[in-house]
């Protein structure tokens, strides 16, 4: 039995994982999905990590075999949690991968995000100059019935965490996997493939679906998580070594 620690992305809460948690529990594991203080302008990523660690300790005691999963902006919090808990595995899902000292607000320009989005939009027939539209970017493949009642679980993301330098001096010494989504319109697959090679030194694994895979494809996502947990998928090293 493992304890899956599920960290959501920007402006979200534990509801994001509500289709994933029962599937992990049905497979015999513990699933902990804490609510982060996303709207609190006094909190930073280390504070988010405090909340996660406390939730794990309250729910699972000494937690045992820990697998930390970070989605999207959760990629900035998940490695901090791995420094605080006896994590066996870190799984990043369509996530941001920070470098030491890099603020989340700096990440976009550092990785060439805007050009990657423009190229993907043009290729797929979307207007790269269109205003931000969450229906187009995030919800395009999430069933309408899943979204019913979910309005209260989406909110503003505080700006302060985006401004603070990421505090770790190096990536945590824990087995790390990256799972991208091939139809992700927010973080294009080509961008995440490159970031994973350059920053982690591994090849990303790939599943179907868009950016909110825990809502749109929970069964497929859980299959990947259980395969990682069972160590059925060896790490594929990239030709470019990750800077540490």
TAZI-V144591 format. One record per residue. RES is the residue in one small letter. PHI is phi in whole degrees, 0 to 359 (NA if undefined). Layout:
RES/PHI  RES/PHI
//
This chain:
x/NA  x/239  x/254  x/270  x/255  x/252  x/250  x/278  x/271  x/297  x/65  x/246  x/225  x/298  x/302  x/306  x/263  x/293  x/269  x/270  x/306  x/296  x/289  x/293  x/293  x/296  x/274  x/95  x/249  x/266  x/234  x/243  x/234  x/281  x/271  x/268  x/279  x/297  x/269  x/274  x/287  x/269  x/258  x/235  x/300  x/301  x/293  x/300  x/298  x/302  x/298  x/295  x/299  x/297  x/296  x/294  x/295  x/289  x/268  x/231  x/62  x/281  x/73  x/62  x/279  x/257  x/238  x/263  x/240  x/240  x/250  x/56  x/298  x/300  x/295  x/276  x/270  x/304  x/295  x/295  x/295  x/295  x/282  x/251  x/238  x/284  x/286  x/271  x/207  x/240  x/243  x/259  x/242  x/46  x/247  x/282  x/243  x/277  x/254  x/308  x/81  x/271  x/283  x/299  x/291  x/271  x/303  x/301  x/289  x/297  x/262  x/73  x/299  x/295  x/293  x/297  x/295  x/299  x/298  x/294  x/297  x/298  x/300  x/267  x/84  x/262  x/283  x/292  x/261  x/291  x/300  x/303  x/220  x/293  x/297  x/284  x/278  x/245  x/257  x/299  x/239  x/268  x/303  x/302  x/293  x/289  x/282  x/299  x/82  x/268  x/301  x/287  x/256  x/245  x/213  x/283  x/260  x/301  x/276  x/300  x/301  x/287  x/263  x/275  x/300  x/296  x/278  x/283  x/278  x/200  x/297  x/299  x/278  x/215  x/305  x/239  x/235  x/233  x/238  x/257  x/243  x/294  x/257  x/291  x/271  x/274  x/246  x/306  x/303  x/300  x/296  x/290  x/301  x/293  x/299  x/297  x/294  x/288  x/259  x/244  x/73  x/229  x/268  x/286  x/275  x/223  x/237  x/281  x/97  x/264  x/293  x/259  x/295  x/292  x/266  x/271  x/221  x/298  x/295  x/294  x/299  x/294  x/302  x/296  x/298  x/290  x/294  x/296  x/300  x/275  x/59  x/270  x/238  x/293  x/293  x/256  x/287  x/272  x/285  x/262  x/290  x/285  x/291  x/244
//
